[in-house]
Amino acid sequence: MPNEVNIYTPRYLAEVVRQAPPLHTFFRDTFFTNVKTFVTERVDIDIVKGNRRMAAFVHPKAGGQILESEGYATESYAAPLINPYDVTTADRFMTRLAGEDLYSSMTPAQRAARQLMDDYMRLNDAATRREEWMAAQVILTGQIPVKGKGVDEVISFGFTRG
């Protein structure tokens, strides 16, 4: 049996992920830099109200004024999946790919490897755009509407405008 490389093995797919250029976003990369990954089904989030009050003016003989802490609340949340995928069939690689030279000598296996990289980048970009949208929703409205197939809820962080 000849040495064959299966492009769908974790070893090959890990190299696809390593070669993909990083995706940069504004809201996610600017305001959500402290990323933590959880292996549990539920995630606990401590919500601290960001009340940026100013200290009061007082007379030197009157003493200070108490600036009480507002504390925090812990919310537990089971996040839905973001799981884009694409169906790949062998007949897709029998003819040239978009952008491939008309007289290319690429084999179907080479086309499959190239398409695998393109598919990964497209699906990863879609997931990243969803994360960026979620980050923007939190910054602009204080909540994230989570609506999709089998899920319809709103994650509220208790922020109010004004």
C-alpha positions in Angstrom: 0.0 0.0 0.0 1.5 3.4 -1.0 2.0 6.2 1.5 -1.2 8.2 1.2 -2.1 11.4 3.1 -5.7 11.7 4.1 -6.5 15.4 4.2 -9.3 14.9 6.7 -7.1 13.5 9.5 -6.5 15.8 12.6 -2.8 16.0 11.7 -3.6 17.5 8.3 -6.5 19.7 9.5 -4.3 21.1 12.3 -1.9 22.3 9.6 -4.7 24.0 7.7 -5.7 25.9 10.9 -2.0 26.9 11.5 -1.7 28.2 7.9 -4.9 30.3 7.9 -4.2 34.0 8.4 -5.7 35.5 11.7 -8.9 37.4 11.3 -9.0 40.8 12.9 -12.1 42.5 14.2 -12.8 45.8 15.9 -15.2 45.3 18.7 -14.1 41.8 19.7 -10.3 42.5 19.5 -10.6 46.0 21.2 -13.1 45.3 24.0 -13.0 41.5 24.6 -9.3 40.6 24.9 -9.6 38.5 28.1 -11.0 35.3 26.4 -11.6 32.3 28.6 -12.6 28.9 27.1 -14.8 26.6 29.2 -15.2 22.8 28.9 -18.5 22.8 30.8 -22.0 23.1 29.4 -22.8 26.2 31.4 -20.7 29.3 31.8 -20.9 31.5 34.9 -20.6 35.2 34.3 -20.0 37.8 37.0 -21.8 41.0 36.0 -20.4 44.1 37.7 -22.3 47.3 37.1 -19.8 49.8 35.8 -20.8 52.9 37.7 -18.1 55.5 37.2 -19.2 58.1 39.8 -17.2 61.2 40.7 -16.1 61.9 44.3 -18.2 64.7 45.9 -16.8 68.0 46.9 -16.7 68.4 50.7 -15.6 71.1 53.2 -12.2 70.2 54.8 -13.9 70.0 58.3 -17.0 68.0 57.1 -15.1 64.8 56.4 -15.5 62.5 53.4 -18.6 61.1 51.7 -19.2 57.4 51.4 -19.0 56.0 47.9 -20.6 52.6 48.2 -19.8 49.6 46.0 -22.8 48.3 44.1 -21.5 44.7 44.1 -22.1 42.2 41.4 -24.5 39.4 40.2 -23.5 36.0 38.9 -25.5 34.7 35.9 -25.2 31.1 34.6 -25.7 30.6 30.9 -25.7 27.5 28.5 -24.6 28.9 25.2 -25.9 27.6 21.9 -23.5 26.5 19.2 -22.2 28.5 16.4 -21.6 25.6 14.0 -21.4 26.5 10.3 -20.6 23.6 7.9 -20.5 22.7 4.3 -21.2 19.5 2.5 -18.3 18.2 0.3 -18.7 15.6 -2.4 -16.1 14.1 -4.7 -17.7 15.3 -7.9 -16.9 18.9 -6.8 -13.2 18.3 -7.4 -13.5 16.6 -10.8 -13.6 20.0 -12.6 -11.5 23.0 -12.1 -12.1 25.3 -9.1 -13.0 29.0 -9.4 -9.9 30.9 -10.3 -8.0 27.8 -11.4 -6.2 28.0 -14.8 -8.3 26.6 -17.7 -5.5 24.2 -18.6 -4.4 23.3 -15.1 -2.9 20.0 -14.3 -4.2 19.8 -10.8 -5.5 16.4 -9.7 -8.8 16.0 -7.8 -6.8 15.3 -4.6 -4.9 18.6 -5.0 -8.2 20.4 -5.7 -9.7 18.9 -2.6 -6.7 20.0 -0.5 -7.0 23.6 -1.8 -10.8 23.6 -1.4 -10.4 22.4 2.2 -8.3 25.4 3.1 -10.8 27.8 1.3 -13.7 26.1 3.1 -12.0 26.4 6.5 -11.3 30.1 6.0 -14.8 30.8 4.8 -16.5 29.0 7.7 -14.1 30.4 10.3 -14.8 33.9 8.9 -18.5 33.3 9.3 -18.1 32.3 13.0 -15.8 35.3 13.6 -18.3 37.7 12.0 -20.9 36.3 14.4 -18.6 36.9 17.4 -18.0 40.5 16.2 -21.7 41.1 15.8 -22.2 39.7 19.4 -19.5 42.0 20.7 -21.0 45.0 19.0 -24.5 44.2 20.4 -23.1 44.1 24.0 -21.3 47.4 23.6 -24.1 49.2 21.8 -27.2 47.7 23.5 -26.1 45.8 26.6 -27.7 42.6 25.3 -27.3 39.9 22.7 -30.4 38.5 20.9 -29.8 34.8 20.3 -32.2 33.7 17.6 -31.8 30.8 15.3 -32.8 27.2 14.6 -34.2 25.9 17.9 -33.1 28.9 20.0 -34.8 32.2 20.8 -33.6 34.2 23.8 -31.9 37.4 24.8 -28.7 37.6 27.0 -29.1 40.8 29.0 -26.1 42.2 30.9 -28.3 44.7 32.8 -26.8 47.8 31.2 -28.9 50.8 30.7 -28.4 53.8 28.6 -28.3 57.2 30.0 
